[in-house]
Amino acid sequence: MSFENLKLIDPILKALKEEGYSQPTPIQEQSIPVILQGKDLLGCAQTGTGKTAAFAIPILQLLNEKKGNDKNKRAIKALIVTPTRELAIQISESFNAYGKHTGLRNTVVFGGVSQKAQTDALQKGVDILIATPGRLLDLIQQRFVNLQSLDIFVLDEADRMLDMGFIHDVKKLLAIIPTKRQSLFFSATMAPAIVKLAESILNHPTSVSVTPVSSTAETIKQFVYFVDQKNKNSLLSHVLADKAIGTALVFTRTKHGANKVTKYLLSKNITAEAIHGNKSQTARQNALQNFKNRTTRILVATDIASRGIDIDDLTHVINFEIPNISETYVHRIGRSGRAGAKGTSFSFCDADEKEFLRDIEKLIGKKIPVVEDHPFPMTNDRPEQKAQAQHTLRPKQNKPSSSARKKSNTSSARPASGNSSSRPAASGNSSSRPSSSGNGRSSGAPKKKWSGGADPNDNRNY
């Protein structure tokens, strides 16, 4: 089946062709017709199965068809709620890619950053809003977000939403949005709590379910390098010094990151080009063709831009940044070793990415061998804890409080005994002692260093 068979409008078909999409994935094939009919949908599918396009494409088509009769222009018509800002950004980029010829506008809001850029975008008017629950409720309370014109509501990654403690935020949101709406609900699992939540959101839904990609080809050799973030560029040029690597596809999580890596490689006289959503279609096609012709040695790509890339005899994939979605790793390294050919993947993992690596190994069911013999080994495996320990061991010399000064004045007539003034008090000045963590060790104590490899008893200290 092709996308044309799904009765999509020309602006969307044109965008899909430009993105390199030719055939829908199973979740897209099942979901798009249901959503286009205006029905509620219950989808059991993980990220990595093409789920975002499964709801983004039909939402864009439905909103585009209503544009001519829409009296309240630039009011929020579709809301997608997702648990993390990484997912929110990826979903926004997908809507930008598939809707580039529709004239529909979307924006993304999430916490942890200043809200000004987000509120500025909202005040200009958007058709589609992608949001994390906390920041969304905050902006609703501040009256930057009005959902009274909402037609379509999507709850994405519902099981992760519950795991992260967002259930109360979701219930608050359900009490705010219009009851008359089309609702789409996606979750990787269907535990009883998920089913109960789905029942409170959906109205006579159609159910679809697909099996996610969860294994890597045996022909692809996988390796991981543990390295501090600041040394990743140097490690990359070290790895690429191996002339056996004719060409390599390098993945970053963001467009800005892709540009930075490309600039660094060019400074080292390594031919490289970036391919991402901010590049024009002509620039992306030229970069891909140069890579296929091997006039460009390194192609640096983001995940959304890399979809549809099919390169014969690609031997190496390098994860400059570990993906935060495990299935994305499987898709990334699957660009090499195609049609039974051999391939190699290298992943650069810093301290903050260990959790992502753990999830990947859980998904693929095996440990990824560690390359320990390289010039940039990780030296700071727990940066947050070490920074905290360093701060604790070097306390600021605060001025004594007024109560302390009063106590000092009343006791100044009495001579000091021994050297008690040089000892920290049992309480109050605890900052002069290293704080202890839950395992009974000081937060500044050295951690056990794991050995790597495929040993099932390997303690990686994630």
DOVOTI-971552 format. One record per atom (N, C-alpha, C): residue in one letter; x, y, z. Coordinates in steps of 0.2 Angstrom, whole numbers, plus 2048, in hexadecimal, padded with zeros to 3 digits. Layout:
BEGIN
AXYZ/...
***
This chain:
BEGIN
M8047FA800/M800800800/M804806800/S80280B7FC/S8068127FC/S802817800/F80581D801/F801822805/F7FB825800/E7FC8247FA/E7F78267F5/E7F08227F6/N7F181C7F8/N7EB8187FA/N7E781A800/L7EB81E804/L7E782080A/L7E3826809/K7E3828803/K7DF82E801/K7E1835805/L7E7836805/L7EA83C808/L7EA841802/I7EA847805/I7E984D800/I7F084F7FD/D7F08527F8/D7F78537F4/D7FC8577F8/P7FA85C7FC/P800860800/P80385B805/I800856808/I80385180C/I80784C808/L80484A803/L8088457FF/L80E8487FC/K80E84E7FA/K8148517F8/K8198527FD/A817854804/A81C854809/A81F84D80B/L81B84880B/L81D84180C/L82283F807/K821841801/K82683F7FB/K82C8427FC/E82C8497FE/E83284C800/E83684A806/E83284780B/E836844810/E83883D80F/G83783A809/G839834807/G83582E809/Y82E82F80B/Y82A82A80D/Y826828807/S826821806/S82281E801/S81D819803/Q81E815808/Q81981180A/Q817812812/P811812814/P80F81281B/P81180C81F/T81380E825/T81580882A/T80E80582C/P80E7FF82F/P8087FC831/P803800836/I80680483A/I80280883F/I7FF80E83B/Q803811836/Q800816831/Q7FB81382D/E7FC80D82A/E7F780A826/E7F0809829/Q7F1807830/Q7EA806834/Q7E780C836/S7EB811839/S7E981683C/S7E681C838/I7E981E833/I7E882382F/I7E082382C/P7DE81E829/P7D781E827/P7D281F82D/V7D381C833/V7CF81C838/V7CE82483B/I7D482783B/I7D482E83D/I7D1832838/L7D2831832/L7CF83582D/L7C783582D/Q7C582F830/Q7BE82F830/Q7BB832836/G7BF83583A/G7BD839840/G7BC834846/K7BE82E846/K7BD82A84C/K7C282A851/D7C1829857/D7C682885D/D7CA82285B/L7D082285E/L7D581C85C/L7D981B862/L7D9814864/L7DD811869/L7E380E866/G7E9810866/G7EF80D863/G7F480A868/C7F6804867/C7FB80186B/C801801866/A806805867/A80B806863/A81180A866/Q817808865/Q81D80B868/Q820810863/T823815866/T82781A862/T82C81685E/G82D817858/G831813853/G82D80F84E/T82680F84F/T82280C84A/T81F810845/G821817845/G81E81B841/G81781E844/K81781E84A/K81082084E/K80F82784D/T81482C84D/T81383384D/T810835846/A812832841/A80F83383A/A80883083A/A80782B83D/A80082883D/A7FB82C840/F7FD831844/F7F7836846/F7F983D843/A7FF83F842/A800845840/A7FE846839/I7FE841834/I7FC84282D/I7F584382D/P7F083F830/P7E984082F/P7E7846833/I7EA848839/I7E884E83C/I7E9854837/L7EF854834/L7F085A82F/L7EB85A82A/Q7E9854827/Q7E4854822/Q7DD856824/L7DB85482A/L7D585682D/L7D585E82E/L7DA861831/L7DA868832/L7DB86C82C/N7DE869827/N7DF86D821/N7D886D81D/E7D486881E/E7CE86881A/E7C986D81D/K7CA86E824/K7C5873828/K7C787A827/K7CD87B824/K7D0882824/K7CB887821/G7C888581B/G7C488A818/G7BD88C81C/N7BB888820/N7B5889824/N7B688B82B/D7BC88C82C/D7BE88E833/D7BE895835/K7B9897839/K7B889E83B/K7BD8A0840/N7BF89B844/N7C489D849/N7CB89B847/K7CE89F843/K7D589D840/K7DA89E846/R7DF899845/R7E589984A/R7E3898851/A7DD895852/A7DB892859/A7DE88B859/I7E088885E/I7E288285F/I7DD87C85D/K7DE879858/K7D9874856/K7DB86C858/A7E286B859/A7E486585A/A7EA866860/L7E9861865/L7EE86186B/L7F185A86B/I7F785A86B/I7FB85486C/I7FF854873/V7FD850878/V80185087E/V80584A87F/T80C84B881/T811846881/T815847887/P81884288A/P81B842890/P822846891/T82684688B/T82C84A88C/T82D84F886/R832854888/R833859883/R83685687D/E83B85187D/E83E84E877/E83984B873/L834848875/L82E845871/L82A84B86E/A829850872/A825856870/A82885986A/I82F85A86A/I83385D865/I83285985F/Q833852860/Q83384E85A/Q82C84E856/I82784E85A/I82084E857/I81F855854/S82285B856/S821861853/S82586184C/E82B85E84C/E82F85E846/E82B859841/S828854843/S82485083F/S81E85483B/F81A858840/F81585C83D/F818861838/N81D864839/N820869835/N82286582E/A82585F82E/A82785C828/A82185A824/Y81C857827/Y816854823/Y81185A821/G81185F825/G80C865824/G80F86B820/K81586A81E/K81987081B/K815873815/H810870812/H80D87380C/H80587480E/T804873814/T7FD874816/T7FB87B819/G80087F81B/G80088581E/G7FD885825/L7FD87F828/L7FB87E82F/L801880833/R800882839/R80588483E/R805880844/N80B87E847/N80B87B84D/N81087E852/T81087D858/T81587F85D/T815879862/V81B87A866/V81C87586B/V81D878872/V81B876877/V81C87987E/V81E874883/F823875887/F82587088C/F829874891/G82A871897/G82D87489C/G83487489C/G8388778A1/G83F8778A2/G84287C89E/V83F88189B/V841886897/V83D88C898/S83F892896/S83B898896/S835897892/Q82F89A894/Q829899890/Q82889F88B/K82C8A488B/K82B8A9887/K82B8A887F/A82F8A487D/A82F8A2876/A82989E874/Q82789A879/Q821896878/Q81A89A878/T81A89F87D/T8148A387D/T8148A8877/D81A8AA875/D81A8AE86F/D8178AB869/A8188A4868/A8168A0863/A80E89F863/L80C89E86A/L80589D86B/L8018A3869/Q8048A986B/Q8008AF86A/Q7FF8B1862/K8048AE85E/K8038AF857/K7FE8AB854/G7FC8A5858/G7F78A1856/G7FA89A853/V7F7895855/V7F988E852/V7F388A851/D7F488584D/D7EE88084B/D7EF87A850/I7F6878851/I7F7872854/I7FC87485A/L7FB871860/L7FF872865/L80286B868/I80886B869/I80B86586B/I80E867872/A80D863877/A80E86587E/A810860883/T814861888/T81485D88E/T80F85F893/P80D85B897/P80785D89C/P8088628A0/G80E8638A4/G80F8688A9/G80F86F8A6/R8138708A1/R81387789E/R80D87889B/L809874898/L803875895/L7FE87889A/L7FD87489F/L7F88768A5/L7FA87D8A7/D80187E8A8/D8038858AA/D80188B8A5/L80288989F/L80088F89A/L7F988F899/I7F588A89B/I7EE88B89B/I7EC88F8A1/Q7EF88E8A6/Q7ED8928AC/Q7EF8998AB/Q7F489B8A7/Q7F68A28A6/Q7F28A48A0/R7EE8A089D/R7E98A2898/R7ED8A4891/F7F38A1890/F7F68A188A/F7F489B885/V7F0896888/V7EE891884/V7E6890885/N7E289187F/N7DB890880/N7D988A87B/L7D688587E/L7D587F87B/L7CD87E879/Q7C9883879/Q7C2883878/Q7C0881871/S7C588286C/S7C4880865/S7C787A863/L7C9876868/L7CC86F867/L7C886A863/D7CA86785E/D7C786285A/D7CA85B85B/I7D185B85C/I7D485585C/I7D9855862/F7D984F866/F7DD84F86C/F7E184886C/V7E784986C/V7EC84386C/V7F0842873/L7EF83C876/L7F383A87B/L7F8835879/D7FE837879/D804833876/D80883087C/E80A82A87B/E80F827880/E80B827887/A805824887/A80182488D/A804820893/D80781B891/D80A817897/D81081A89A/R81481E896/R81A822898/R81782889C/M81182A89A/M80E83089E/M80C82E8A5/L80A8288A6/L8088258AC/L80E8248B0/D8138218AD/D81981F8B1/D81D8258B3/M81C82B8B0/M81F8318B2/M81B8358B7/G8158338B9/G8118368BE/G80D83C8BB/F80B83B8B4/F8078418B1/F80083F8B1/I7FD83A8B5/I7F68388B4/I7F283E8B7/H7F48418BC/H7F08468BF/H7EF84C8BA/D7F584E8B7/D7F58538B2/D7F08528AC/V7F084B8AA/V7EC8498A5/V7E584A8A6/K7E38488AC/K7DC8488AF/K7DA8508AF/K7DE8548B1/K7DD85B8B2/K7DB85E8AB/L7DF85C8A6/L7DF85E89F/L7D885B89C/L7D685589D/L7D085289B/L7CA85689D/A7CB8598A3/A7C585D8A6/A7C48648A2/I7CA86689F/I7CA86D89C/I7C886C894/I7CA867891/I7C9867889/I7C2865888/P7BF867882/P7B8866880/P7B785F880/T7B185D882/T7AF856882/T7AD85387B/K7AB858877/K7AA856870/K7B085786C/R7B485186B/R7BA851867/R7BC84B864/Q7C184A860/Q7C384485E/Q7CA842862/S7CA83C865/S7D083B869/S7D4835867/L7DA836867/L7DF830865/L7E382F86B/F7E482886C/F7E8826872/F7ED821870/F7F3822872/F7F981E870/F7FD81B876/S7FE815877/S80281287C/S80680C87A/A80C80B87D/A81080587B/A80D7FF87E/T80A800884/T8077FA888/T8007FC889/M7FC7F788B/M7F57F788D/M7F47F4894/A7F77F7899/A7F67F48A0/A7EF7F78A2/P7EC7F48A7/P7E57F68A9/P7E57FD8AB/A7EA8008AD/A7E98088AF/A7E980C8A8/I7ED8098A3/I7EC80C89C/I7E680C899/V7E380689A/V7DC804897/V7D780989A/K7D78098A1/K7D380D8A5/K7D38158A2/L7D98178A1/L7DA81E89F/L7D781F898/A7D981A894/A7D681A88D/A7CE81B88D/E7CB817891/E7C4817891/E7C181E893/S7C5821897/S7C382889A/S7C482D894/I7C782C88F/I7C983188A/I7C582F883/L7C5829882/L7C282787B/L7BB82587B/N7B8826875/N7B1825874/N7B082086E/H7AF819870/H7AE81486B/H7B4814866/P7BA813869/P7C0813864/P7C180D860/T7C480E85B/T7C7809857/T7CE807859/S7D080185A/S7D67FF85D/S7DB7FD857/V7E17FF858/V7E67FC853/V7EC7FB857/S7F07F6855/S7F67F3859/S7FB7F1854/V8027F3855/V8077F0851/V80D7EE856/T8117EA853/T8177E7856/T81D7EC855/P8207EF85A/P8267F3858/P82C7EF856/V8307F3853/V8377F0851/V83B7F0858/S83D7EA859/S8417E9860/S8477E585F/S84A7E4859/S8507E0859/S8547E3853/T85B7E2854/T85F7E584F/T8627DF84B/A8647E0845/A8667DB840/A86D7D8843/E86E7D2843/E8747CE845/E87A7D0841/T8797D383B/T87E7D5837/T8817DB839/I87E7DF83D/I8817E5840/I8857E5846/K88B7E6846/K88F7E684C/K88E7ED850/Q88D7EC856/Q88B7F285A/Q8907F3860/F8927FA861/F8977FB866/F895802869/V89780386F/V896809873/V89C80C876/Y89D812875/Y8A3816878/Y8A081A87E/F8A381A884/F8A181E889/F8A6824889/V8A382A889/V8A7830888/V8A383688B/D8A783B88D/D8A4841890/D8A184588A/Q89C84888B/Q89984C886/Q89E851882/K8A2854886/K8A7859883/K8AC85687E/N8AD84F87F/N8B284C87B/N8AF848875/K8A8849874/K8A584586E/K8A8847867/N8A984D866/N8AC84F860/N8B384C85E/S8B784C864/S8BD849863/S8BD842862/L8B983F865/L8B8837864/L8B683685D/L8B183A85B/L8AF839854/L8B483984F/S8B883E84F/S8BE83F84A/S8C383984B/H8C4837852/H8C8831853/H8C582B850/V8BF82A850/V8BC82484D/V8BC824845/L8BB82A843/L8BB82B83B/L8C282B838/A8C782B83D/A8CE82A83A/A8D0824837/D8CB81F839/D8CC818836/D8C981982F/K8CE81882A/K8CC818823/K8C8813820/A8C780E824/A8C2808822/A8BB80B822/I8BA810826/I8B3813826/I8B3818820/G8B081581B/G8B0819814/G8AA81F815/T8A481D817/T89F822818/T89C82081F/A899825822/A895823828/A88F828829/L88A82682C/L88482A82D/L88482B835/V884832836/V88583483D/V87E837840/F87C834845/F875837848/F87683B84E/T87284184E/T872845853/T86A846855/R86984885B/R86284985D/R85F84F85A/T863855859/T86085B857/T86385E851/K85F86284E/K862866848/K86886A849/H86886D84F/H86E871851/H87486D852/G873867855/G878862856/G87B860850/A87785F84B/A87985C844/A87E861841/N87C868842/N88086D83F/N88786E842/K88786D849/K88D86E84D/K89286884B/V88F86284A/V89385C849/V89685D842/T89285F83D/T894860836/T89A866836/K89986B839/K89E87083A/K8A486E83C/Y8A486A842/Y8AA867845/Y8AE863840/L8AA85E83C/L8AD85A838/L8B185D832/L8AD862830/L8B086682A/L8B786A82C/S8B786C833/S8BD86F835/S8C386A836/K8C1864836/K8C685E836/K8C885B82F/N8C585F82A/N8C685D823/N8C3856822/I8BD855825/I8B984F823/I8B3851820/T8B284F81A/T8AC852816/T8A684F819/A8A185481B/A89B85281E/A89685781C/E89085581C/E88A85981B/E884857820/A88085C822/A87B85B826/A87485A823/I86F856825/I869855822/I864855828/H86085B828/H85A85B82D/H85586082B/G85086182F/G84A86482D/G84A86B82B/N85086E82D/N85187682B/N854876825/K856871822/K85987181B/K854871816/S855875810/S85087580B/S85086E808/Q84B86C804/Q84A866801/Q8508657FC/T85286A7F9/T8578697F4/T85E8687F7/A85F86B7FD/A86686A800/A866863803/R860861806/R86085A808/R861855803/Q85E8567FD/Q85F8517F8/Q8668517F5/N8698577F5/N8708577F3/N8758547F8/A8748557FE/A878852803/A87784A803/L871848802/L870841802/L87483E7FC/Q8738417F6/Q87683F7F0/Q87E83F7F0/N8808447F3/N8888447F4/N88A83F7F9/F88683D7FE/F888838802/F8888317FF/K8828307FB/K88282A7F7/K8878297F2/N88982F7EF/N88F82F7EA/N89682E7ED/R89682F7F4/R89C82F7F8/R8A18357F7/T89E83A7F4/T8A28407F4/T8A18447FB/T89C8427FF/T89C844806/T89D83E80A/R8A283E80E/R8A3838812/R89E837818/I89C83D81B/I89883C821/I892840820/L88C83D822/L886840821/L883840829/V88284682B/V880847832/V878849832/A874845835/A86D845834/A86984583B/T86384883B/T85F847841/T85A84183F/D85683F844/D852839842/D84D83A83D/I84984083E/I84484183A/I846842832/A84C845832/A84E84682B/A851840828/S85383B82C/S856835829/S851830827/R84B831828/R84682C826/R84582C81F/G84582681C/G845825815/G84C825812/I851826816/I858825813/I85A81E812/D85B81C80C/D85D81580B/D863815806/I869813809/I86F814806/I87280D806/D87480B7FF/D8778057FE/D87E805801/D8807FF804/D8877FE806/D88980380C/L884805810/L886809816/L88980581B/T88F80681D/T892801822/T892804829/H89280A82A/H89280D831/H88D812832/V88A811838/V88681683B/V889818842/I88981F843/I88C82184A/I88682584D/N885823853/N880827857/N88482C85C/F885832859/F88983785D/F885838863/E87F838863/E87A839869/E876833869/I87583086F/I87182A870/I86A82C870/P86582986C/P85E82B86B/P85B829872/N85682E874/N85282D87A/N84D828879/I84B826873/I846821871/I84A81B86F/S849815872/S84C80F871/S84B80D86A/E84580D867/E84480A860/E84780E85B/T84981585D/T84C819858/T853816857/Y85681485C/Y85D81185B/Y85D80B856/V858807857/V857801852/V85680384B/H85280984A/H85280B843/H85880F841/R85C812845/R862815843/R867811840/I86980C845/I86E807843/I86C80383D/G86580283C/G8637FE836/G864801830/R866807830/R86880A829/R86E807826/S87280382A/S8787FF828/S8767F8828/G87A7F4825/G8797ED825/G8727EB822/R8707EE81D/R86A7ED819/R86B7E7814/A8657E4813/A8657DE80F/A86B7D9810/G86C7D8817/G8707D2819/G8787D5819/A8797DB817/A8807DD817/A8827DF81E/K8897DF81F/K88C7E0825/K88C7E8827/G88B7E982D/G88B7F082F/G88E7F1836/T8907F7838/T8937F983E/T88F7FF841/S88E7FF848/S88B80584B/S88F807851/F89180D851/F894810857/F89081585B/S88F814861/S88B819865/S88F81C86A/F88F82386B/F893827870/F88E828875/C89082687B/C88B827881/C88E82B886/D88B830888/D88E83488E/D88A832894/A88B83689A/A8888348A0/A8818348A0/D87E83A89D/D87783B89D/D873836898/E877833894/E87482E88F/E874827891/K876825897/K87781E899/K87081B89A/E86B81F89C/E86481D89D/E86181B896/F86381F891/F86181D88A/F864817888/L86A816889/L86E810887/L86B80988B/R86980A891/R866805895/R85F803892/D85B808890/D85580688D/D856803886/I85B805882/I85C80287C/I85E7FA87D/E8637F9881/E8657F2883/E85F7EE885/K85B7F1889/K8557ED88B/K8507EB885/L8507F0880/L84B7EF87B/L84E7E9876/I8557EA874/I8587E5870/I85A7DF873/G85A7DE87A/G85B7D887D/G8627D687E/K8677DB87D/K86E7D987E/K8727DF880/K8787DE883/K87C7E3885/K8807E587E/I8827EB87E/I8867EE878/I88D7EE87A/P8927EB877/P8997EA879/P89B7F1879/V8A07F287F/V8A37F9880/V8AA7F987D/V8AB7FF87A/V8B2800877/V8B680487D/E8BA801880/E8BE804886/E8C4807884/D8C780587E/D8CE80787C/D8CD80D877/H8CC81387A/H8CC819876/H8CE81F87A/P8D1824877/P8D482987A/P8D082E87E/F8C982D87E/F8C5832882/F8C082E886/P8C282A88B/P8BE827890/P8BA82B894/M8B4829896/M8B082D89A/M8B382E8A1/T8B38348A3/T8B68368AA/T8B18388AF/N8AB83A8AD/N8A683D8B1/N8A083A8B0/D89F8348B3/D8998308B2/D8938328B5/R8948368BA/R88E8388BE/R88E8408BF/P88E8448BA/P88F84B8BA/P88B84F8BF/E88584D8C0/E8808518C5/E88284F8CC/Q8848498CD/Q8868478D4/Q88D84A8D6/K89184A8D1/K89884C8D3/K8988548D4/A8948578D0/A89385E8D1/A8908608D8/Q88B85C8DA/Q88885D8E0/Q88D85C8E6/A8918568E5/A8968548EA/A89B85A8EA/Q89D85D8E5/Q8A38628E5/Q8A08688E8/H89A86A8E7/H89786F8EA/H89686E8F2/T8958688F4/T8948678FB/T89A8678FE/L8A08658FB/L8A68658FE/L8A986B8FF/R8A78708FB/R8A98778FB/R8A487C8FC/P8A187C903/P89B880904/P89D887904/K89888B902/K899892902/K899895909/Q89D89A90A/Q89E89D911/Q8998A2912/N8938A0914/N88D8A4915/N88E8A891C/K88C8AE91C/K88C8B2922/K8878AF927/P8898AF92D/P8858AC933/P87E8B0933/S8798AC935/S8738AF935/S8728B393B/S86D8B793C/S86C8BC941/S86C8B8948/S8688B2948/S8688AF94E/S86F8AC950/A8738AA94B/A8798A794D/A87E8AD950/R87D8B394D/R8818B994F/R87F8BB956/K8788BA958/K8768BC95E/K8798B7963/K8788B0961/K87B8AB966/K8828AC967/S8868AE962/S88D8AF962/S88F8B5967/N88B8BA967/N88C8C096B/N88A8BF972/T8858BA974/T8848B997B/T8898B497E/S88C8B0979/S8918AC97C/S8988AE97C/S8998B5979/S8A08B7978/S8A48B997E/A8A08B9984/A8A38BB98A/A8A68B498D/R8A38AF98B/R8A68A898D/R8AC8A6989/P8B28A498C/P8B78A2988/P8B689B985/A8B889B97F/A8B789497B/A8BB88F97E/S8B888997E/S8BC883980/S8BE87F97B/G8C487C97B/G8C7877976/G8C887B970/N8C687796A/N8C787A964/N8C0879960/S8BB879964/S8B4878962/S8B287C95C/S8B588295C/S8B3887956/S8B6884950/S8BA88094F/S8BD87D949/S8B9877947/R8B487494B/R8B186F949/R8AA871947/P8A786D941/P8A086F93F/P89B86C944/A896870945/A89186E94A/A88E868948/A88A86494D/A88785E94B/A88185F946/S87E865946/S879867942/S87A86E940/G87787093A/G877877938/G87C878933/N882876933/N88787792E/N88987192B/S88486D929/S885867926/S88886791F/S88886D91C/S88B86E915/S89286D915/S89686C91B/S89D86B91B/S89E86491A/R89986091B/R89A85891A/R897856913/P89A852910/P89784F909/P89184C90B/S88B84E907/S88584B908/S885843906/S88183F909/S882838907/S87B836903/S87C8328FF/S87782F8FB/S87382A8FE/G86E8278FA/G86A8228FD/G86E81B8FE/N87381A8FB/N8778148FC/N87C814902/G87C81A905/G88181A90B/G88781D909/R88981E903/R88F821901/R88F829900/S89482C901/S894833900/S8938348F8/S88F83A8F6/S88E83B8EF/S89483C8EB/G89A83E8EF/G8A083F8EB/G8A58398EB/A8A28338EE/A8A682D8EE/A8A782A8E7/P8AC8278E5/P8AD8248DE/P8A881F8DD/K8A581E8D7/K8A18198D5/K8A48138D3/K8A180D8D3/K8A48078D1/K8A48088C9/K8AA8068C6/K8AB8078BF/K8A98008BC/W8A48008B7/W8A27FA8B4/W8A77F88AE/S8A77F28AC/S8AC7F08A7/S8AA7EF8A0/G8A37F089F/G8A17EF899/G8A07E8896/G8A07E8890/G8A07E188D/G8997DE88D/A8987D888C/A8927D488B/A8907D0891/D8947D1897/D8937CD89D/D88C7CE8A0/P8887C98A1/P8817CB8A3/P8817CD8AA/N8877CD8AE/N8877CF8B5/N88A7D68B5/D88B7D98AF/D88F7E08AE/D88B7E58B2/N88E7E88B6/N88A7EE8BA/N88C7F48B7/R8887F78B3/R88A7FD8AF/R8898048B2/N8868048B8/N88580A8BC/N88280F8B8/Y87C80D8B5/Y8788128B1/Y8768188B5/
***
